[in-house]
Amino acid sequence: MNQLDFQGRHAVVTGGATGLGFGIAKRLVDSGGSVTLWDRDGEAAAKAAASLGEKAFALAVDVSQQPSVAKAVAATLAHANQRIDALVNSAGITGPNTTVWDYPVDAWRQVMDVNLTGLFICCREVVPQMRAQGWGRIVNIASVAGKEGNPNASAYSASKAGVIALTKSLGKELADTNIRVNCVTPAAVKTAIFDQMTEQHIAYMLSKIPMGRFGQVEEIAAMVAWLCTEDCAFSTGATFDLSGGRSTY
Ligand SMILES: NC(=O)c1ccc[n+]([C@@H]2O[C@H](COP(=O)([O-])OP(=O)(O)OC[C@H]3O[C@@H](n4cnc5c(N)ncnc54)[C@H](O)[C@@H]3O)[C@@H](O)[C@H]2O)c1
């Protein structure tokens, strides 16, 4: 494992109780930083933080609710020496696997609320702090689905396309500051999120990966953690591939 330098810095990782978020938080702690895990499942987040040791904290936060996020920013600053150096937006849900014409409208709205509006709210609430402190890194977890549009996953794909576009907009808005905003577009990685998908959909995603295997949490965490460091300096509003060869753009 390469040594990354996140020494003395503090990151917020949404959806940090499990899966990619937890793997990213672990890599940031292993790189010398501290983290606060924001997750809807406060109990799981507390257990996850405890497993990372004294440099990890946990808060129960629903990213789709602005008051919940605003409260979490204040609580995080209070225990993190008034700094949020990095924000990793990993909280997300898949929604049902079905065609557009069968897609329940409420389920569509819920996916958008968490994956896109929730991510927007977290950026909106954290950016003023990063601007005030004069430095920051934001990494949004989009998906290859947002580039290509997976069949039977329209809300998920559309929400992730929105994340890519929001990343580009915010990256440009902050380009004249020391804040960098980027996103990654992973192909499938076996985490608890698979429990929300049909077997047929999981097989479809695997069939599209030229490497013929799923990604690993550590592989995603390595790139995301690097994007949180000072070494990520001349990239902003960019989309980084993590798809085992699936994406050709
Ligand atoms: N695993 C994959 O195959 C894959 C591929 C591409 C992109 N992604 C994206 O990566 C991110 C993480 O996925 P994962 O595989 O770790 O999933 P996961 O289900 O293991 O973890 C998601 C976490 O987000 C939390 N969460 C859900 N809704 C929330 C809300 N409203 N507020 C706060 N927390 C909330 C959950 O409690 C959970 O801890 C998601 O955005 C997902 O879309 C995953």
The ligand as an SDF file (V2000), in Angstrom:
LIG
                    3D

 44 48  0  0  0  0  0  0  0  0999 V2000
  -20.8870   -0.7240   -4.4420 N   0  0  0  0  0  0  0  0  0  0  0  0
  -20.9920   -0.4210   -5.7400 C   0  0  0  0  0  0  0  0  0  0  0  0
  -21.0710   -1.2960   -6.6020 O   0  0  0  0  0  0  0  0  0  0  0  0
  -20.9960    1.0150   -6.1770 C   0  0  0  0  0  0  0  0  0  0  0  0
  -20.6280    1.3120   -7.5130 C   0  0  0  0  0  0  0  0  0  0  0  0
  -20.6500    2.6420   -7.9410 C   0  0  0  0  0  0  0  0  0  0  0  0
  -21.0150    3.6240   -7.0520 C   0  0  0  0  0  0  0  0  0  0  0  0
  -21.3700    3.3090   -5.7690 N   0  0  0  0  0  0  0  0  0  0  0  0
  -21.7740    4.3950   -4.8940 C   0  0  0  0  0  0  0  0  0  0  0  0
  -20.9190    4.4100   -3.7720 O   0  0  0  0  0  0  0  0  0  0  0  0
  -21.6100    4.9200   -2.6450 C   0  0  0  0  0  0  0  0  0  0  0  0
  -21.4530    3.9440   -1.4870 C   0  0  0  0  0  0  0  0  0  0  0  0
  -21.9940    2.6980   -1.8570 O   0  0  0  0  0  0  0  0  0  0  0  0
  -21.7440    1.3840   -1.0060 P   0  0  0  0  0  0  0  0  0  0  0  0
  -21.5420    0.2910   -1.9540 O   0  0  0  0  0  0  0  0  0  0  0  0
  -20.7470    1.6700    0.0400 O   0  0  0  0  0  0  0  0  0  0  0  0
  -23.2040    1.2070   -0.3450 O   0  0  0  0  0  0  0  0  0  0  0  0
  -23.6200    0.7650    1.1350 P   0  0  0  0  0  0  0  0  0  0  0  0
  -25.0680    0.4570    1.0500 O   0  0  0  0  0  0  0  0  0  0  0  0
  -22.6690   -0.2850    1.6200 O   0  0  0  0  0  0  0  0  0  0  0  0
  -23.3660    2.0830    1.9880 O   0  0  0  0  0  0  0  0  0  0  0  0
  -24.1580    3.2170    1.8350 C   0  0  0  0  0  0  0  0  0  0  0  0
  -24.2510    3.9240    3.1780 C   0  0  0  0  0  0  0  0  0  0  0  0
  -25.0140    5.1180    2.9740 O   0  0  0  0  0  0  0  0  0  0  0  0
  -25.8740    5.2820    4.0790 C   0  0  0  0  0  0  0  0  0  0  0  0
  -27.0190    6.1270    3.7050 N   0  0  0  0  0  0  0  0  0  0  0  0
  -28.0350    5.8030    2.8610 C   0  0  0  0  0  0  0  0  0  0  0  0
  -28.9200    6.8190    2.8030 N   0  0  0  0  0  0  0  0  0  0  0  0
  -28.4480    7.8010    3.6170 C   0  0  0  0  0  0  0  0  0  0  0  0
  -28.9220    9.0760    3.9880 C   0  0  0  0  0  0  0  0  0  0  0  0
  -30.0810    9.5730    3.5170 N   0  0  0  0  0  0  0  0  0  0  0  0
  -28.1810    9.8270    4.8370 N   0  0  0  0  0  0  0  0  0  0  0  0
  -27.0150    9.3240    5.3420 C   0  0  0  0  0  0  0  0  0  0  0  0
  -26.5430    8.1100    5.0510 N   0  0  0  0  0  0  0  0  0  0  0  0
  -27.2420    7.3560    4.1860 C   0  0  0  0  0  0  0  0  0  0  0  0
  -26.2750    3.8640    4.4670 C   0  0  0  0  0  0  0  0  0  0  0  0
  -26.7850    3.7990    5.7920 O   0  0  0  0  0  0  0  0  0  0  0  0
  -24.9600    3.1170    4.2620 C   0  0  0  0  0  0  0  0  0  0  0  0
  -24.1950    3.0890    5.4340 O   0  0  0  0  0  0  0  0  0  0  0  0
  -23.0670    5.1090   -3.0860 C   0  0  0  0  0  0  0  0  0  0  0  0
  -23.2590    6.4710   -3.4240 O   0  0  0  0  0  0  0  0  0  0  0  0
  -23.1720    4.2390   -4.3100 C   0  0  0  0  0  0  0  0  0  0  0  0
  -24.1580    4.6830   -5.1910 O   0  0  0  0  0  0  0  0  0  0  0  0
  -21.3510    2.0260   -5.3190 C   0  0  0  0  0  0  0  0  0  0  0  0
  1  2  1  0
  2  3  2  0
  2  4  1  0
  4  5  1  0
  4 44  2  0
  5  6  2  0
  6  7  1  0
  7  8  2  0
  8  9  1  0
  8 44  1  0
  9 10  1  0
  9 42  1  0
 10 11  1  0
 11 12  1  0
 11 40  1  0
 12 13  1  0
 13 14  1  0
 14 15  2  0
 14 16  1  0
 14 17  1  0
 17 18  1  0
 18 19  2  0
 18 20  1  0
 18 21  1  0
 21 22  1  0
 22 23  1  0
 23 24  1  0
 23 38  1  0
 24 25  1  0
 25 26  1  0
 25 36  1  0
 26 27  1  0
 26 35  1  0
 27 28  2  0
 28 29  1  0
 29 30  1  0
 29 35  2  0
 30 31  1  0
 30 32  2  0
 32 33  1  0
 33 34  2  0
 34 35  1  0
 36 37  1  0
 36 38  1  0
 38 39  1  0
 40 41  1  0
 40 42  1  0
 42 43  1  0
M  CHG  2   8   1  16  -1
M  END
$$$$
